[in-house]
Amino acid sequence: MLSLRYMLSRGPTEIILGDGALPSIGKLEDSLVVYPHSLRQLVESGLRGNYESLEINDGEESKSFDTVLKILGRLMEGRFKRTSTLVSVGGGTVSDVAGLAASLYLRGIPYTSVPTTLLSMVDASLGGKNGVNFGGVKNVLGTFYGASRIVVDTSLLRSMPHNLANDGIGEIAKYAAIMDSELYSFLMENTMDGVLNDQKKTEYLLSKCINDKMELVSQDEFDQNGKRIILNFGHTFGHAMEAASGFSIGHGHAVIGGMLLEADFALEMGLTTKEVQKGLQELIGHLGFSVHGKDYLPGGRAELSEFVASDKKSTRHTVKLPIPQSIGIPKVCEVEISSISDYLERK
Ligand SMILES: NC(=O)c1ccc[n+]([C@@H]2O[C@H](COP(=O)([O-])OP(=O)(O)OC[C@H]3O[C@@H](n4cnc5c(N)ncnc54)[C@H](O)[C@@H]3O)[C@@H](O)[C@H]2O)c1
């Protein structure tokens, strides 16, 4: 069992990582546990104590204010106090709505997260960004409010359907390509199945991703000094692709397509090298995905450009794209939105 600790503005974030880590959450008292219907058995068999619970829908369509209001209503009904804890058990959609609810109720109550998908273990449960989709735009309403305790039970990965595990791989590849050449080499030397069937390698992979993200978050918790934006590699195009598909393509899949297209665009603009594009394609191919950015594009190029323009990292005319300069070395490039629109129309 690994124990990791990061200091953020509201205090430390403690992360427990290991096979069968769930019981280390301890006996829950004065807590509301929020989870999706599909994880009822896990909650009932894995959590102890005198807690209250609320089942919610998960998935992208449930990342709405309605779901947040449902959680807030239950907190009010149960007369939970400022010292009470909100616990989320689920994937990234659950932690995104629960984190937002925890930040709003009584201006913020303690929050614990149990991520249950690969994507939420390596990314979504970490770093304090939460949010809901609004007006068709992804994560446009939200706050910065991290879980102070995160329990990552790797045994959950064993029962994970292949497509769901696949969805976490996009973010893992992102850390490798943009900031972690050691992780890149590890991924190239192993297969994903090989890693997930080996506890030591699973813990290495997860702790590397957690550390990559939390180190940047510790340096730029509120996304203000240009460090954290590095984590956005693949996300400007990726979020636009998710939105343009009506959220029918998974986040991780969209991030893979987004990285391929952003690297190709950057190469056209002279912002990166052919070696970077080749290295990225080799990694993505090795992980079992198509290396052709076009394969990830949903229809409606004009719509895609509009979603790029509404990216949270954009100004009126430009957007900041983090682009690898070599594998593991990032640079943030400011580019004209019109040049992205031109590029997408040609694809
Ligand atoms: N806040 C952040 O920093 C951040 C970062 C990355 C992604 N995200 C968000 O995360 C969301 C995606 O999260 P996700 O991929 O975890 O999807 P998800 O939360 O929608 O879960 C996907 C499906 O997996 C099921 N599931 C959950 N745990 C399971 C398990 N152990 N075994 C079997 N099935 C299980 C769920 O019931 C659901 O049907 C997106 O909305 C994305 O925007 C947020």
The ligand as a Gaussian input file, in Angstrom:
#p B3LYP/6-31G(d) Opt

LIG

0 1
 N      -12.015000      17.097000     -12.876000
 C      -10.990000      16.678000     -13.565000
 O       -9.843000      17.057000     -13.338000
 C      -11.213000      15.680000     -14.682000
 C      -10.123000      15.130000     -15.354000
 C      -10.353000      14.183000     -16.353000
 C      -11.654000      13.797000     -16.647000
 N      -12.688000      14.360000     -15.965000
 C      -14.075000      13.991000     -16.286000
 O      -14.273000      12.617000     -15.975000
 C      -15.399000      12.172000     -16.719000
 C      -15.172000      10.776000     -17.220000
 O      -14.967000       9.922000     -16.132000
 P      -14.977000       8.328000     -16.296000
 O      -14.289000       7.928000     -17.533000
 O      -14.505000       7.799000     -15.004000
 O      -16.497000       8.005000     -16.611000
 P      -17.857000       7.855000     -15.753000
 O      -17.771000       8.469000     -14.433000
 O      -18.950000       8.310000     -16.670000
 O      -17.968000       6.288000     -15.620000
 C      -18.110000       5.510000     -16.786000
 C      -18.942000       4.264000     -16.513000
 O      -18.199000       3.367000     -15.720000
 C      -19.006000       2.787000     -14.719000
 N      -18.088000       2.392000     -13.630000
 C      -17.525000       3.181000     -12.689000
 N      -16.669000       2.444000     -11.960000
 C      -16.695000       1.178000     -12.430000
 C      -16.025000      -0.037000     -12.092000
 N      -15.134000      -0.096000     -11.095000
 N      -16.296000      -1.148000     -12.810000
 C      -17.178000      -1.126000     -13.826000
 N      -17.853000       0.005000     -14.209000
 C      -17.599000       1.137000     -13.508000
 C      -19.962000       3.878000     -14.387000
 O      -21.147000       3.405000     -13.792000
 C      -20.227000       4.502000     -15.759000
 O      -21.255000       3.833000     -16.429000
 C      -15.605000      13.168000     -17.843000
 O      -16.776000      13.898000     -17.606000
 C      -14.397000      14.082000     -17.748000
 O      -14.679000      15.399000     -18.132000
 C      -12.494000      15.286000     -15.006000

